[in-house]
């Protein structure tokens, strides 16, 4: 693709980076074949190729974004399926992030949209606010029909109760009764640690059981991906820098072998810290180190530990949902399947498994109509397999899919913990 940035424009690091990416695009359109929004809407501007043209035009001509352009950019899930498909290696992730950042700086959204996006930006990364809003939702249930449809959709996704935590919160979870063979930091997530604390508990149990010490620094905040994908770079960078500095200090103490994420959306952003800070003299070295250390928990387990699996009397049919942020964003797909297969259950990949379930961070709130259609298709494909339960590696996917099916859904780490000596997940205890 030809680009026409001026020399002055290319002095901007973001423009210079995007210019190189634009030039890789060969207009082939293969990306549209696997784009969820293009499949549903059939509009060229709702596919990756069309969005690339829109973003390039905005940036080159320094245009003020129009409502039409913003509509098509906002409809992107950032699922990155197009990156898996693209034969030319176009890094669409960096282009769409640049486009969203440009829009946030140069476009004034309608008042209601600004309020909702600011609300999500503040509440979701803050567990205290999240719990308070949950209480308000619970109290307002009797009159929920009075609210606008978008607010009702948000309320339907909000939990009104929280599971009890069974492991005491602390900064270091040491290995007891055996030799410590490794030391890792764990990102526990924002919403995840409140609505599904069993995921982090299963992760810590499994790692400790296999000789791995787990560090959870108190200073760690949201990974920053939520604000990053909303285009709110100033807010995102506060979280980025805090976490990078905290983990880097821990790394300097020695013997920090990896930083693990069991929330794949977070892990994708953390692995991109090195790129995000590539032109920041103060942060680029630290960011690159943190990105290199970051692993999805199944990626780490598959590469570094020999898990001690326990046999079970019953054999289950497990439908594995490969979260977009894992299979497309991190290129982690086979590792969790290989681990699940070692439980001696039947592991089935879902038809059209490369297509997003519609969760995509805050997408199922901001673009609920498209998200519901994607969920309907995903659930139809899952239920065609008639599984006993579903496995996936992302809390967003778990929440989204659980709203569309009665089939139990578990984080992959919960299953691996169970099959290596941990407790049977509560959701399966009736099975």
C-alpha positions as CSV (number, residue, x, y, z in Angstrom):
1,X,0.0,0.0,0.0
2,X,1.4,3.4,-1.0
3,X,1.6,6.0,1.8
4,X,2.2,9.8,1.6
5,X,3.3,11.0,5.0
6,X,5.4,14.1,5.0
7,X,8.9,14.1,6.5
8,X,7.5,16.2,9.4
9,X,4.7,13.7,10.0
10,X,7.2,10.9,10.1
11,X,9.0,12.6,13.0
12,X,6.1,11.4,15.1
13,X,7.0,7.9,16.3
14,X,3.4,6.5,15.9
15,X,3.2,7.8,12.3
16,X,6.6,6.3,11.5
17,X,5.6,2.9,12.9
18,X,2.2,2.9,11.1
19,X,3.7,4.0,7.8
20,X,5.9,0.9,7.8
21,X,2.9,-1.3,8.5
22,X,0.7,0.3,5.8
23,X,3.4,-0.4,3.2
24,X,3.2,-4.1,4.0
25,X,-0.5,-4.3,3.1
26,X,-1.0,-5.7,-0.5
27,X,-4.8,-5.1,-0.6
28,X,-5.5,-8.8,-1.0
29,X,-8.6,-8.8,1.2
30,X,-7.9,-12.2,2.8
31,X,-8.3,-10.5,6.1
32,X,-12.0,-10.0,5.4
33,X,-12.6,-13.7,5.1
34,X,-11.9,-14.2,8.8
35,X,-13.1,-10.8,10.2
36,X,-16.2,-11.3,12.5
37,X,-17.7,-7.9,11.8
38,X,-17.2,-8.2,8.0
39,X,-19.0,-11.6,8.1
40,X,-21.9,-10.1,9.9
41,X,-22.2,-6.7,8.3
42,X,-20.8,-7.3,4.8
43,X,-19.4,-3.8,4.6
44,X,-15.9,-3.2,3.3
45,X,-15.4,-0.5,5.9
46,X,-16.2,-3.1,8.7
47,X,-13.3,-5.3,7.6
48,X,-9.6,-4.8,8.4
49,X,-8.7,-3.6,4.8
50,X,-11.4,-0.9,4.9
51,X,-10.4,0.2,8.4
52,X,-6.8,0.4,7.4
53,X,-7.8,2.8,4.5
54,X,-9.8,4.9,6.9
55,X,-7.0,5.2,9.5
56,X,-4.4,5.9,6.8
57,X,-6.5,8.7,5.4
58,X,-7.1,10.3,8.8
59,X,-3.4,10.2,9.7
60,X,-1.9,11.3,6.4
61,X,-4.3,14.2,5.9
62,X,-4.5,15.0,9.6
63,X,-8.3,14.9,9.3
64,X,-10.8,15.4,12.1
65,X,-12.5,12.0,12.5
66,X,-16.1,11.9,11.3
67,X,-18.9,10.1,13.1
68,X,-18.9,7.6,10.1
69,X,-15.2,6.8,10.5
70,X,-15.5,6.5,14.2
71,X,-18.5,4.1,13.9
72,X,-16.5,1.7,11.7
73,X,-13.3,1.9,13.9
74,X,-15.4,1.4,17.0
75,X,-16.9,-1.8,15.5
76,X,-13.5,-3.5,15.4
77,X,-13.3,-6.2,18.1
78,X,-9.5,-6.1,18.1
79,X,-9.7,-9.9,17.9
80,X,-6.7,-9.9,15.5
81,X,-8.0,-12.8,13.5
82,X,-6.9,-10.8,10.4
83,X,-3.3,-11.0,11.6
84,X,-3.4,-14.8,11.7
85,X,-4.8,-14.8,8.1
86,X,-2.7,-12.0,6.6
87,X,-0.1,-13.4,4.2
88,X,2.0,-10.2,4.2
89,X,2.5,-10.0,8.0
90,X,0.5,-6.7,8.5
91,X,0.5,-5.9,12.2
92,X,-3.1,-4.7,12.3
93,X,-3.0,-4.6,16.1
94,X,-0.7,-1.6,16.1
95,X,-2.7,0.2,13.4
96,X,-6.0,-0.1,15.1
97,X,-4.5,1.0,18.4
98,X,-3.1,4.0,16.7
99,X,-6.4,4.8,15.1
100,X,-8.3,4.6,18.3
101,X,-5.8,6.8,20.1
102,X,-6.0,9.4,17.3
103,X,-9.8,9.3,17.5
104,X,-9.8,9.7,21.3
105,X,-7.6,12.9,20.9
106,X,-9.4,14.4,18.0
107,X,-13.1,13.5,18.2
108,X,-15.7,14.6,20.6
109,X,-18.1,11.8,21.2
110,X,-21.8,12.3,22.1
111,X,-22.3,13.0,25.8
112,X,-23.9,9.6,26.6
113,X,-21.0,7.7,24.9
114,X,-18.4,9.8,26.7
115,X,-20.1,9.0,30.1
116,X,-20.3,5.3,29.5
117,X,-16.7,5.0,28.3
118,X,-15.4,7.1,31.2
119,X,-17.5,4.9,33.6
120,X,-16.0,1.7,32.2
121,X,-12.5,3.2,32.3
122,X,-12.9,4.1,36.0
123,X,-15.0,1.2,37.4
124,X,-13.7,-2.0,35.7
125,X,-10.0,-1.6,36.8
126,X,-10.9,-0.6,40.3
127,X,-12.2,-3.5,42.5
128,X,-13.7,-1.2,45.1
129,X,-15.8,0.8,42.6
130,X,-16.7,-2.5,40.8
131,X,-18.2,-4.0,44.0
132,X,-20.1,-0.7,44.7
133,X,-21.6,-0.7,41.2
134,X,-22.5,-4.3,41.7
135,X,-24.5,-3.4,44.8
136,X,-26.2,-0.6,43.0
137,X,-27.2,-2.9,40.2
138,X,-28.6,-5.4,42.7
139,X,-30.7,-2.7,44.4
140,X,-32.0,-1.4,41.1
141,X,-33.0,-4.7,39.6
142,X,-36.8,-4.2,40.3
143,X,-36.8,-1.0,38.1
144,X,-34.2,-2.1,35.5
145,X,-36.9,-1.8,32.8
146,X,-36.9,1.9,33.2
147,X,-33.3,2.2,31.9
148,X,-32.1,2.7,28.3
149,X,-31.2,-0.6,26.5
150,X,-27.5,0.0,26.7
151,X,-27.6,0.4,30.5
152,X,-29.8,-2.7,30.7
153,X,-27.2,-4.7,28.7
154,X,-24.5,-3.5,31.1
155,X,-26.6,-4.5,34.1
156,X,-27.2,-8.0,32.7
157,X,-23.4,-8.5,32.6
158,X,-22.8,-7.3,36.1
159,X,-22.6,-9.9,38.9
160,X,-24.8,-9.2,42.0
161,X,-22.8,-11.5,44.3
162,X,-19.2,-12.6,44.6
163,X,-17.6,-16.0,45.4
164,X,-15.7,-16.4,48.6
165,X,-12.0,-16.5,48.4
166,X,-10.4,-19.6,49.8
167,X,-6.8,-18.6,49.8
168,X,-5.5,-15.8,51.9
169,X,-4.2,-12.8,49.9
170,X,-0.5,-12.2,50.3
171,X,2.5,-11.1,48.3
172,X,4.5,-14.3,48.2
173,X,3.1,-17.9,48.0
174,X,5.9,-20.1,48.9
175,X,6.4,-23.8,48.1
176,X,5.9,-26.0,51.1
177,X,7.4,-29.4,51.6
178,X,9.5,-29.6,48.5
179,X,12.3,-27.9,46.6
180,X,11.5,-24.5,45.0
181,X,12.5,-24.9,41.3
182,X,11.3,-21.6,39.9
183,X,9.9,-18.2,40.9
184,X,7.2,-16.3,38.9
185,X,5.1,-13.2,39.3
186,X,1.4,-13.6,38.7
187,X,-1.0,-10.9,37.3
188,X,-4.3,-11.6,39.1
189,X,-6.5,-9.4,36.9
190,X,-9.0,-6.7,37.8
191,X,-12.5,-8.0,37.4
192,X,-11.3,-11.7,37.4
193,X,-10.0,-11.7,41.0
194,X,-13.5,-10.5,42.2
195,X,-15.9,-12.5,40.1
196,X,-13.8,-15.7,39.7
197,X,-11.2,-15.8,42.4
198,X,-11.0,-19.6,41.9
199,X,-9.0,-19.0,38.7
200,X,-6.1,-17.4,40.6
201,X,-6.4,-19.8,43.5
202,X,-6.1,-22.8,41.1
203,X,-3.1,-21.2,39.4
204,X,-1.3,-20.6,42.7
205,X,-2.1,-24.2,44.0
206,X,-0.9,-25.8,40.8
207,X,2.3,-23.8,40.6
208,X,3.1,-24.3,44.3
209,X,2.4,-28.0,44.0
210,X,5.0,-28.3,41.3
211,X,7.7,-26.4,43.0
212,X,7.0,-22.8,41.8
213,X,7.0,-19.9,44.1
214,X,4.4,-17.2,43.2
215,X,4.8,-13.5,43.7
216,X,1.9,-11.1,43.6
217,X,3.2,-7.6,44.3
218,X,0.7,-5.3,46.0
219,X,1.7,-2.3,43.8
220,X,0.5,-4.0,40.6
221,X,-2.6,-2.3,39.1
222,X,-4.6,-3.0,36.0
223,X,-2.4,-4.1,33.1
224,X,-3.7,-1.0,31.2
225,X,-5.3,-2.9,28.3
226,X,-8.8,-1.6,29.0
227,X,-7.9,2.1,28.6
228,X,-5.4,1.2,25.9
229,X,-8.1,-0.2,23.7
230,X,-10.4,2.6,24.5
231,X,-7.8,5.0,23.1
232,X,-7.2,6.5,26.5
233,X,-3.4,6.4,26.4
234,X,-2.7,8.8,29.2
235,X,-4.6,6.6,31.7
236,X,-3.2,3.5,30.2
237,X,0.4,4.7,30.5
238,X,0.0,5.4,34.2
239,X,-0.8,1.7,34.7
240,X,1.8,0.5,32.2
241,X,4.6,2.4,33.9
242,X,3.6,1.5,37.4
243,X,3.5,-2.2,36.6
244,X,6.7,-2.2,34.5
245,X,8.6,-0.5,37.2
246,X,7.2,-2.8,39.9
247,X,7.9,-6.0,38.0
248,X,11.3,-4.8,36.9
249,X,12.3,-4.1,40.5
250,X,11.2,-7.6,41.4
251,X,13.2,-8.9,38.4
252,X,16.4,-7.1,39.7
253,X,16.1,-9.0,42.9
254,X,16.9,-12.1,40.8
255,X,15.3,-15.5,40.1
256,X,12.1,-14.1,38.5
257,X,11.8,-16.6,35.7
258,X,8.5,-15.4,34.2
259,X,5.5,-13.0,34.7
260,X,2.4,-15.1,34.2
261,X,-1.0,-14.0,33.0
262,X,-4.1,-16.2,33.3
263,X,-6.2,-13.4,31.6
264,X,-5.2,-13.6,28.0
265,X,-6.4,-10.2,27.1
266,X,-4.0,-8.8,29.7
267,X,-1.2,-11.0,28.5
268,X,-1.4,-9.8,24.9
269,X,-1.0,-6.2,26.0
270,X,1.8,-7.0,28.5
271,X,3.7,-8.7,25.7
272,X,3.4,-5.5,23.7
273,X,4.9,-3.2,26.3
274,X,8.2,-3.4,24.5
275,X,6.6,-2.0,21.4
276,X,4.5,0.6,23.2
277,X,7.6,2.1,24.9
278,X,10.1,1.6,22.0
279,X,10.8,5.3,21.8
280,X,10.7,6.1,25.5
281,X,14.4,6.5,26.6
282,X,13.5,6.0,30.3
283,X,11.1,3.0,29.9
284,X,12.1,1.1,26.7
285,X,14.7,-1.2,28.4
286,X,12.5,-2.1,31.3
287,X,9.4,-2.6,29.0
288,X,11.3,-4.9,26.7
289,X,12.4,-7.0,29.7
290,X,8.9,-7.3,31.0
291,X,7.4,-8.2,27.6
292,X,10.1,-10.9,27.2
293,X,9.3,-12.3,30.7
294,X,5.5,-12.4,30.1
295,X,3.9,-15.8,29.4
296,X,0.4,-17.1,29.4
297,X,0.1,-19.6,32.2
298,X,-0.5,-22.5,29.8
299,X,2.4,-21.4,27.7
300,X,4.7,-21.5,30.8
301,X,3.3,-24.8,32.0
302,X,3.8,-26.5,28.7
303,X,7.3,-25.2,28.2
304,X,8.7,-25.4,31.8
305,X,7.0,-27.9,34.0
306,X,6.3,-31.6,33.9
307,X,2.8,-31.8,35.4
308,X,1.8,-34.8,37.6
309,X,-1.6,-35.7,36.2
310,X,-4.0,-37.9,38.3
311,X,-6.3,-40.4,36.5
312,X,-10.1,-40.0,37.0
313,X,-12.8,-42.6,36.7
314,X,-15.0,-40.6,34.3
315,X,-14.0,-39.4,30.9
316,X,-15.4,-36.0,29.8
317,X,-16.0,-34.3,26.5
318,X,-14.3,-30.9,26.7
319,X,-15.0,-28.2,24.1
320,X,-11.9,-25.9,24.0
321,X,-12.6,-22.3,23.1
322,X,-9.4,-20.6,22.0
323,X,-9.6,-17.0,23.1
324,X,-8.8,-14.5,20.3
325,X,-6.2,-12.7,22.5
326,X,-4.4,-16.1,22.9
327,X,-4.6,-17.7,19.4
328,X,-4.3,-14.5,17.4
329,X,-2.8,-12.0,19.8
330,X,-0.2,-14.2,21.4
331,X,-0.1,-17.2,19.0
332,X,-0.8,-19.5,21.9
333,X,-3.2,-22.2,20.7
334,X,-1.7,-25.7,20.8
335,X,-0.2,-25.4,24.2
336,X,-3.5,-25.5,26.3
337,X,-4.9,-28.1,24.0
338,X,-1.9,-30.3,24.6
339,X,-2.1,-29.9,28.3
340,X,-5.9,-30.7,28.4
341,X,-5.3,-33.7,26.2
342,X,-2.9,-35.1,28.9
343,X,-5.9,-35.3,31.3
344,X,-7.1,-38.3,29.1
345,X,-10.4,-36.5,28.3
346,X,-11.7,-36.0,24.8
347,X,-10.7,-32.4,23.8
348,X,-12.6,-31.0,20.9
349,X,-11.9,-27.8,19.0
350,X,-15.0,-25.7,18.3
351,X,-16.1,-25.2,14.7
352,X,-15.2,-21.8,13.4
353,X,-13.0,-21.5,16.5
354,X,-11.0,-18.6,15.0
355,X,-14.1,-16.4,15.2
356,X,-14.6,-14.2,18.3
357,X,-17.3,-14.9,20.9
358,X,-18.1,-11.1,21.1
359,X,-16.6,-10.4,24.5
360,X,-13.5,-8.4,23.4
361,X,-12.9,-6.4,26.6
362,X,-15.7,-3.8,26.8
363,X,-17.0,-4.7,23.3
364,X,-20.1,-6.6,24.5
365,X,-21.1,-3.5,26.4
366,X,-20.3,-0.8,23.8
367,X,-21.3,-2.9,20.7
368,X,-23.9,-5.1,22.3
369,X,-25.9,-5.9,19.1
370,X,-23.0,-7.3,17.2
371,X,-21.7,-9.0,20.3
372,X,-25.0,-10.8,20.8
373,X,-24.9,-12.1,17.2
374,X,-21.4,-13.4,17.7
375,X,-22.4,-15.0,20.9
376,X,-25.3,-16.7,19.3
377,X,-23.1,-18.2,16.6
378,X,-20.4,-19.2,19.1
379,X,-22.9,-21.0,21.3
380,X,-24.5,-22.8,18.4
381,X,-21.0,-24.1,17.3
382,X,-20.2,-25.2,20.9
383,X,-23.5,-27.0,21.5
384,X,-23.1,-28.9,18.2
385,X,-20.3,-30.8,19.9
386,X,-22.5,-31.7,22.9
387,X,-19.7,-31.2,25.4
388,X,-19.8,-31.9,29.1
389,X,-18.1,-28.6,29.7
390,X,-16.2,-25.8,28.0
391,X,-12.6,-24.7,28.6
392,X,-11.0,-21.4,27.8
393,X,-8.2,-19.1,29.0
394,X,-9.9,-15.7,29.3
395,X,-12.3,-14.3,31.9
396,X,-14.0,-12.1,29.3
397,X,-14.9,-15.2,27.2
398,X,-16.1,-17.1,30.2
399,X,-18.5,-14.3,31.2
400,X,-19.7,-13.8,27.6
401,X,-20.3,-17.5,26.8
402,X,-21.8,-18.2,30.1
403,X,-24.6,-15.7,29.2
404,X,-25.5,-17.8,26.2
405,X,-25.4,-21.4,27.3
406,X,-26.1,-23.7,30.3
407,X,-23.1,-25.8,29.5
408,X,-20.6,-25.3,32.3
409,X,-17.5,-23.2,31.4
410,X,-14.2,-23.3,33.2
411,X,-10.8,-21.6,32.9
412,X,-8.3,-24.1,31.6
413,X,-6.1,-23.7,34.7
414,X,-9.1,-24.9,36.9
415,X,-9.2,-28.2,35.0
416,X,-5.4,-28.6,35.1
417,X,-5.4,-27.9,38.8
418,X,-8.1,-30.5,39.4
419,X,-6.3,-33.1,37.3
420,X,-3.0,-32.6,39.2
421,X,-4.4,-32.9,42.7
422,X,-6.5,-29.9,43.3
423,X,-10.2,-29.8,44.2
424,X,-12.9,-30.5,41.6
425,X,-14.3,-27.2,40.4
426,X,-17.6,-26.3,42.1
427,X,-19.5,-25.8,38.8
428,X,-18.9,-29.5,38.1
429,X,-19.5,-31.0,41.5
430,X,-23.0,-32.0,40.5
431,X,-21.7,-33.9,37.4
